[in-house]
Amino acid sequence: MKKLQLTIIDWYIIRKFLGTFFFTIILIILIAVVFDISEKLDDFMESHAPLNKIVFDYYLNFIPYFAVLFSPLFTFISVIYFTSRMAYNTEITAILSSGVSFRRLLIPYFISAFVLTLFAFLLNNFVIPHATQRKMQFEEVYYYHSPRLVSERNIHKQIEPGVYIYLESFNTLTNSGRRFSIEKYSDGILISKLLSDNIQWDSTLNKWRISNYYIRNYKGDNQEIISGLRIDTTLTITPEEFRRRDDAVEAMNLGELNQFINEQKLQGTQNINLSLLEKHKRFSFPFSAFILTLIGVSVSSKKVKGGIGMQLGLGLLISFSYIVFMQFSSQFAISGTLSPLIAVWIPNILFAFIAVILFRMAPR
């Protein structure tokens, strides 16, 4: 098999691609930061947030998330922009006329797309979770000016195999719940049930304090009833489970996210699709760089009259359509209509089909 050797033209395209991408992303991020500052400046001043924390704890950790979120858009715009300019200057025509096939021309594009895919994957799974965690910590102290009340009602959870808890309500400000019960099963048979009026987290002992309780222990046809005013116990659940923000999964690396999903499955959590959606997006989103690159080259490699405006407009339309379609399909996963795996890959499959059609129509 003949070894692939990158030519001067290949390196030229790679430099153009990556250079345009990073220039575009830096420019857009700067604009986004300016708008975000103008929106939140009053909140920062009101909470007396130190400048160094605003810069290093908030905005330095805001940038990676924003960059990856819109990386498909930046990738597509970059390809459209510099390829259209090459076509307008007849560089693409000269390359194809020299005997280079259109398939061979795509190699430096796909090498660049691979670099961006790897870049997005590593950021998504290992850098952004840590950055998001620090950004959330900053928001809790300086953006939300008072502790946020999260009051859940009618909570059903399996906290370990065969052990189920129920709470009528739980208040995260007081770390207390009302109408608590815990049931233990063995081989599908109820062996013990505890009922109580209140449950309170004791942070000094790291235990739950259960008040006005009684316990039924089932032993065959007999029952043992135990009651009391107070009992301290350890459960495999803490108040953080109830206080967790909806976007907390974004602050988990891949290993933590997989562990959290397993815990949610064990507990019978109803909104597990949110976590599964986040997991599958971390793989499908970076992969979109290849599809959008192929579409971008196919659309912009032909010289058109009137400059590159039409091609840029078409590129923006397609890239925004991809992002909108991704968000649209995600809503079906959240509602439970579609599997999260299918929902996040449908846009890639659909746009891959479009990419193949446009590739066949591209100039040779």
C-alpha positions in Angstrom: 0.0 0.0 0.0 1.4 3.4 -1.0 2.2 5.6 2.0 0.3 8.8 2.0 2.6 11.8 1.9 1.3 15.3 2.6 2.2 17.9 0.0 2.7 21.6 0.2 -0.9 22.0 -0.9 -2.1 19.8 1.9 -0.2 21.7 4.5 -1.5 25.0 3.0 -5.1 23.8 3.3 -4.6 22.5 6.9 -3.1 25.9 7.9 -5.9 27.7 6.2 -8.6 25.5 7.8 -7.2 25.5 11.4 -6.1 29.1 11.2 -9.5 30.3 10.1 -11.2 28.2 12.7 -9.3 29.5 15.7 -9.4 33.1 14.4 -13.2 32.8 14.1 -13.7 31.1 17.4 -11.6 33.7 19.3 -13.4 36.6 17.6 -16.9 35.2 18.4 -15.9 34.3 22.0 -14.6 37.9 22.6 -18.0 39.2 21.4 -19.9 36.7 23.6 -17.8 37.7 26.6 -18.5 41.4 26.0 -22.3 40.7 25.8 -22.2 38.5 28.9 -20.3 41.2 30.9 -22.8 43.8 29.9 -25.6 41.6 31.1 -24.1 40.5 34.4 -22.0 43.5 35.4 -24.7 44.8 37.9 -24.9 41.4 39.6 -21.2 41.1 39.9 -21.0 44.6 41.4 -23.9 44.0 43.8 -22.3 40.8 45.1 -18.8 42.5 45.3 -17.2 39.8 43.2 -13.4 40.2 43.0 -12.0 41.0 39.6 -9.6 38.0 39.7 -12.4 35.6 40.4 -14.6 37.1 37.6 -11.7 36.6 35.2 -10.2 33.3 36.3 -13.1 31.5 38.0 -15.9 32.6 35.7 -14.8 33.7 32.2 -11.8 31.6 31.9 -14.0 28.6 32.6 -16.9 30.0 30.5 -14.8 30.1 27.3 -14.1 26.3 26.7 -17.8 25.5 27.1 -18.8 28.2 24.7 -16.1 27.2 22.2 -17.2 23.5 22.1 -20.9 24.4 22.1 -20.6 26.3 18.8 -17.6 24.3 17.3 -19.8 22.8 14.5 -20.9 26.3 13.5 -17.3 27.6 13.6 -16.0 24.5 11.7 -18.5 25.0 8.9 -18.0 28.7 8.6 -14.3 28.3 8.4 -14.5 25.7 5.6 -17.0 27.7 3.7 -15.0 30.9 4.0 -11.5 29.9 3.1 -12.6 27.3 0.5 -14.8 29.9 -1.2 -11.9 32.3 -1.4 -9.7 29.6 -2.9 -12.4 28.8 -5.5 -12.9 32.5 -6.2 -9.2 32.9 -6.8 -9.3 29.8 -9.1 -7.0 27.9 -6.7 -9.4 24.9 -6.5 -9.6 24.8 -10.3 -5.8 24.9 -10.6 -5.4 22.0 -8.0 -8.0 19.8 -9.8 -6.5 20.6 -13.2 -3.1 19.5 -12.0 -4.4 15.9 -11.7 -5.4 16.0 -8.0 -8.8 14.3 -7.6 -11.6 15.8 -5.5 -11.3 12.8 -3.2 -7.6 13.4 -2.7 -8.3 17.1 -2.1 -10.5 16.2 0.9 -7.6 14.5 2.8 -6.2 17.7 4.4 -9.7 18.8 5.2 -10.4 15.5 7.0 -7.1 15.7 8.8 -8.0 19.1 10.1 -11.5 17.9 11.0 -9.9 15.0 13.0 -7.8 17.5 14.9 -10.9 19.5 15.8 -12.9 16.4 16.6 -10.1 15.2 19.0 -9.9 18.8 20.4 -13.7 18.9 21.1 -13.8 15.4 22.5 -11.0 16.0 25.0 -12.4 19.4 26.1 -15.9 17.9 26.4 -14.9 15.0 28.6 -11.9 16.1 30.6 -11.5 19.9 30.6 -15.0 21.4 30.4 -16.4 19.4 33.4 -13.8 20.8 35.7 -14.2 24.3 34.2 -18.0 24.1 34.6 -17.7 23.0 38.2 -15.6 26.1 39.0 -18.0 28.3 37.1 -20.9 26.9 39.0 -19.2 27.5 42.3 -18.6 31.1 41.3 -22.3 31.5 40.4 -23.5 30.0 43.7 -21.4 32.6 45.6 -21.5 35.7 43.4 -24.4 35.4 40.9 -27.2 33.8 43.0 -27.4 36.3 45.9 -29.2 34.0 48.2 -29.3 30.2 48.7 -31.5 28.7 46.1 -34.5 26.8 47.5 -35.1 23.5 45.9 -38.3 21.9 47.2 -39.1 18.5 45.7 -42.3 16.6 46.2 -43.3 13.0 46.1 -39.8 11.6 45.8 -39.4 7.9 45.1 -35.9 6.5 44.9 -34.1 3.2 45.0 -31.0 4.0 47.0 -29.5 0.5 46.8 -30.7 -3.0 45.6 -33.9 -3.8 47.4 -34.1 -0.6 49.4 -36.6 2.1 48.4 -37.3 5.5 50.1 -40.2 7.8 49.8 -40.5 11.5 50.8 -43.6 13.6 50.5 -41.4 16.7 50.3 -37.8 17.8 50.9 -36.5 21.3 51.6 -32.9 22.0 50.6 -32.6 25.1 52.7 -33.3 23.2 56.0 -32.1 19.8 54.7 -35.3 18.3 56.0 -38.1 16.1 54.6 -41.7 15.3 55.6 -43.5 11.9 55.6 -40.5 9.7 55.1 -40.6 6.0 54.6 -38.1 3.3 53.7 -38.8 -0.2 52.5 -36.5 -3.2 52.3 -37.1 -6.2 50.1 -35.5 -9.6 49.8 -36.2 -11.6 46.7 -39.1 -9.4 46.0 -40.7 -9.8 49.4 -41.1 -6.9 51.8 -39.1 -7.6 55.0 -39.1 -4.3 56.7 -40.8 -0.9 56.5 -40.0 2.3 58.4 -42.5 5.2 58.6 -41.8 8.6 60.2 -43.1 12.2 60.3 -39.8 14.0 59.6 -36.2 13.4 58.5 -33.4 15.8 59.1 -29.8 15.8 57.9 -27.2 16.1 60.7 -24.1 17.5 59.2 -22.0 17.0 62.3 -22.5 13.2 62.3 -23.2 12.9 58.5 -26.3 10.9 59.4 -30.0 11.3 59.0 -32.1 12.0 62.1 -35.5 10.3 61.9 -38.3 11.6 64.2 -41.5 10.0 65.4 -41.0 6.7 63.7 -42.2 3.2 63.8 -40.8 0.1 62.1 -42.6 -3.0 60.9 -40.3 -6.1 60.6 -42.0 -8.9 58.7 -41.0 -12.4 59.7 -43.2 -14.9 57.9 -46.7 -14.5 59.1 -45.5 -12.5 62.2 -44.8 -8.8 62.5 -42.5 -7.0 64.9 -43.3 -3.4 65.5 -40.7 -1.0 67.0 -41.5 2.7 67.6 -39.6 5.7 69.1 -39.1 9.5 69.1 -35.7 9.6 67.4 -33.2 7.4 65.6 -30.0 8.3 63.7 -29.2 6.3 60.6 -26.9 6.2 57.6 -28.3 6.1 54.1 -26.6 6.0 50.8 -28.0 9.4 49.9 -27.2 12.9 51.1 -28.9 16.3 50.7 -26.7 17.0 47.7 -28.8 14.5 45.8 -31.8 16.8 46.1 -29.8 20.1 45.7 -28.1 19.1 42.5 -28.7 21.6 39.6 -30.3 20.3 36.4 -27.0 21.2 34.5 -24.8 19.4 37.1 -24.0 16.6 34.6 -22.0 19.2 32.6 -19.6 19.3 35.5 -18.9 15.6 35.4 -16.1 14.0 33.4 -16.9 10.8 31.5 -16.1 8.4 34.3 -18.2 10.4 36.8 -21.0 10.7 34.3 -21.1 7.0 33.7 -21.2 6.4 37.5 -23.9 8.9 38.0 -26.0 7.3 35.3 -25.6 3.9 36.9 -26.7 5.4 40.3 -29.8 7.0 38.6 -30.8 3.7 37.1 -30.5 2.1 40.4 -32.6 4.8 42.1 -35.2 4.6 39.3 -34.8 8.3 38.5 -37.4 9.5 36.0 -35.3 12.1 34.2 -32.4 9.9 33.4 -32.7 10.8 29.8 -31.0 14.2 30.6 -27.9 12.4 31.7 -27.9 9.9 28.8 -28.4 12.8 26.4 -25.3 14.6 27.8 -23.2 11.4 27.5 -24.1 10.7 23.9 -23.7 14.3 22.9 -20.1 14.2 24.0 -19.5 11.6 21.2 -21.9 12.8 18.5 -21.1 16.5 18.6 -17.4 16.2 17.9 -18.0 13.7 15.1 -20.1 16.3 13.3 -16.9 18.1 12.3 -16.4 15.5 9.5 -19.9 15.8 8.2 -20.0 19.5 8.1 -16.5 19.7 6.6 -17.6 17.5 3.7 -20.7 19.6 3.2 -18.7 22.8 3.4 -16.1 21.7 0.8 -18.8 20.4 -1.6 -20.8 23.6 -1.4 -17.9 26.1 -1.6 -15.4 24.5 -4.0 -17.1 25.8 -7.1 -16.4 29.3 -8.3 -19.5 31.4 -8.5 -20.2 34.9 -9.9 -20.6 37.7 -7.4 -18.0 36.5 -4.8 -18.4 34.3 -1.8 -21.5 36.0 -0.2 -24.0 33.4 -1.5 -21.8 30.5 -0.3 -21.3 32.1 3.1 -25.1 32.6 3.4 -25.8 29.0 2.4 -23.2 27.8 4.9 -24.7 29.7 7.7 -28.1 28.4 6.9 -27.0 24.8 6.9 -24.9 25.1 10.1 -27.7 26.8 12.0 -30.1 24.2 10.6 -27.8 21.5 12.1 -27.7 23.1 15.5 -31.5 23.7 15.5 -32.2 20.2 14.4 -29.9 18.8 17.2 -31.8 20.8 19.8 -35.2 19.8 18.3 -34.3 16.1 18.4 -33.0 16.4 21.9 -36.4 17.6 23.1 -37.9 14.3 21.9 -35.3 12.4 24.0 -36.0 14.5 27.1 -39.7 13.9 26.8 -39.0 10.1 26.4 -40.4 9.9 22.9 -37.0 8.9 21.4 -34.0 7.1 22.8 -31.2 9.6 23.7 -28.7 7.7 21.6 -31.0 7.9 18.5 -31.9 11.5 19.2 -28.3 12.8 19.2 -27.3 10.8 16.2 -30.3 11.5 13.9 -28.9 15.0 12.9 -25.5 13.4 12.0 -27.2 10.7 10.0 -29.5 13.1 8.1 -26.7 15.6 7.4 -24.3 12.8 6.4 -26.9 11.8 3.8 -27.0 15.5 2.6 -23.2 15.5 2.6 -23.0 12.5 0.3 -25.5 14.1 -2.2 -23.6 17.4 -2.2 -20.3 15.5 -2.6 -21.6 13.8 -5.8 -22.6 17.2 -7.1 -19.3 18.8 -6.4 -16.9 19.8 -9.3 -14.3 17.2 -10.2 
